[in-house]
Amino acid sequence: ATTPAALEFALLQSWLASSSALQLPLHQIESQQQAKGIELQRLLLQDHLQHRGNGDVGPA
């Protein structure tokens, strides 16, 4: 099964290779990649927590 994180990563790869991204100045690519990367990290953590199941996940 494809996870939301895997889908987000594929979308990020696709966007970086797109003609619209290739026309952007580098600072805009970096800014958008950073935002998309934060979302990807959030989804990876969410997938991890769901994989652990219900219960104690340790201190916050």
Summary of the structure (lengths in Angstrom):
residues: 60
radius of gyration: 15.0
end to end distance: 29.0
largest distance: 47.2
contacts: 120
relative contact order: 0.16
helix: 75%
strand: 0%
